[in-house]
Amino acid sequence: MYDNITGIILSGGKSTRMGENKSLLKIGNKSIIESVRDLMQSLFPNVILITNNPEEYQFLGLKIFEDIFFSMGPLAGIHSGLTYSSTAKNFVISCDIPLMTAQMINYIVSYKTDKLITIAKADGFIQQLCGVYDKECIPYALEILSDKINFDEKNPKQKKRGCKVLGLINVVGAEIINAEIVPFYKKNIFFNMNKKEDFNFIKNSLEYNL
């Protein structure tokens, strides 16, 4: 286990495309977020959850914290997780990536780099919600989030959008590793679940491997 790394689970999305809380959907007797929690706890002795609905997740038995910047997207969740974390190094994962494996997390965590962020590229995308984020990212995230608030206040008619993690990556820089070259890589390992058909795909994938 990684005693010097905090595991941070993000569950701040509104699940609008799913129509219900996607993290609480069950496959067998276990919810999606329970599967993610169990995976994280198998690697990190300290795991925390960032959510704006803490009452829904008390059953997980985790330390739960809310966003410091409310309703501002995944960057706000990462900022809050890093703020409440007690370690310099942190592994962040979204609650809707249930096909992730311990092997892949180990690979990302163990990758040698001096960058503050380590994430993977796979399936044609930079997988920004499954990677290592150092506490030193906090002031950069804070500046981006604060600038967004100031921008909205000065432009009240501007449609509000959550701050994207790519903004932080562009400012801080990141080690972007090719996850597809490792022998244990499986297609869709980073697949994130947003719609009903996504859940059916995840369900079929997990049940096949039971």
N, C-alpha and C positions, 0 to 999 in steps of 0.2 A: 504493500500500500504506500501511497505517497503522503507521508505525514506533513510535508512542507507545502502541500497544494490543497486549496479549498475547491470543492466541487460546487458549482453554481448552476442551479436549474432555473430557467426562465419560463414562467407561465403567465405572461401578461397580456397575451393576445385576446381579442374579443371573439374569436371563432365565428365571425359573421358568415363566412362561406360555408361552414359546417352546419350552422343553425343551432348548435348546442356546444357545451364545453368539450372540446375534442380531447383534452387531456384526461377526462374522466370516463371516456368510452372504454368498454371492457372487451378484452379478448380472453375467453375462458373466465376464470375467477379473478383476473387481475386487470386493473385499469392501465391505460397507456402510461400515465405518469408514475404508477407504481413500478412498472418495468424499468423506466428511466431511473427512478430513485434507486432501485436495487442494483442496477448496473453501476451507478455512480458510487454507491456505498461499498461496492466490491473493490473499488480502487482508491477512494478518498475517505479517510476517517471523519472528516468534517465536510458535511454537505448542507448547503442552505438553499432555500427556495425564495425566489423573488416573484411576487404576485400582488395584484391589487384586490384580490378576493381571498384573503387569508382564512376566512371562516370555512371555505370549501375544502381546504387542504390540511386541516388539523389532524386528520386520520393518518397522515404520512409520518408523523412523528419527527418532523424536521424543524429546524429553526427557520422561521418565516419572516420575511421583511417586505415592506411595500416600496414602490417606486418613490424616490425623492422628487423626481420630476414626473408628475402624473400624466398618463396618456400621451406620451411622446415617443412611443415606439421602442424597438429592441435596444437602441443605444441607451435609453434611460434605464432599462433593466440591467444592462451590463454595468453602467455607472453605479447603480445602487448595489449590485452584487459586489463590485470591487470595493465600494465604500464600507460595506458591512463585513467584508471578509477580514480574517485575522492573519492572512498570509500574503506574501508579496506575489507569489505565483498562483494562478487560478485557472481552473478548467471550466469553461462556460458551455452549456448545452441547452438548446431549446427543448421544451417538453414534448415536441411533436416529431422527434427523430427516433422512433422506437426500434429501428433496424441497426442502429449503431452497435458496435462490438467493443469489448474490452481491448482486444488486439489493436484496433485502429486508434483508440484513445491512447494506449501505451505508446504507439508509434508517434503520434502528434506530440505528446507530452515529453517524450525522450529525445525529440529531434534537437540537435545541437545548433543553437543560434544565439546571437546577442540582441535580437529584435524583441520589442515589448509584446508583440503579438505573433502567434504561430497558428496558422490556419491551413486548411487543405483546399486544393482545387480538384474537383471530381464531377463527373457527369456534366461537364461544360460550364460549371459555376464555381465561384469562390464560396466556400462553405463557411460563411462568417459567424454562424451561430453554433459552431462546434469547434472550439479551439482554446488555446492558451492566451490569457490576457493578464498582463502584469499590472500591479497596483499603480505603477507610475503612469498609467494611461488616464488616471482620474482627472488631472487638471485639463488635459486635452478634451476629454469627453464633456467636462463641465463647461468649458469655453464654447463648444459647439452647441450644447443644450441651452446655455444662457443667451447666446447670439440668436438662437431660434425664437426664444421667448420675446426678446427685445424686438425682433423683426415682426412678430405677430402683433405685438402691442402697437407698433408704429403703423401697421397695415391691417386694421381690424377686418377689412373685407377680404383679406387674403385667405384662401382656403388653407386650413391648418393641416400639416402633414407631420407624421412622426419623423424624428431624426434617424437617418440611416447609419448603420454601422460602417458602411463604406466611407462615410465622411471621416470617421476616426482613423480608419485604415489608411486613407490618403494622407492624413496629417502626420500620423505616427510612423507609418511604414509597417510592413508585416513580412514575416517569413511565410511565403505561400508555397507549400510543398505539394508535389504531385502524388496524390494518394493512390492513383490507379496503377502505379508501378510496383507496389508491394504485392507479394504472392497471396496474401490473405484478403486482398481487396475484392469486394463483391459489388456488382452493379446495384445501385439504389441503396447502398448502406447509409447514405446521407439523406435519403428521401424524407421530405417533411410533409406532414399530413395536414391538408387544409380543407378538402372537400369530402363528401360522402364516398365518392369513388376511390379517393385516396385511402380512406379507412378500410374499404373492402379489399384493396390491394395489400395494405399492411396486414390485415387480418388473415388473408390467404397465405401471405408470406410467412408469418409467424406460426400459424397452425401447421404449415407444411414442415417446419423445422422442429416441431415439438416431438 
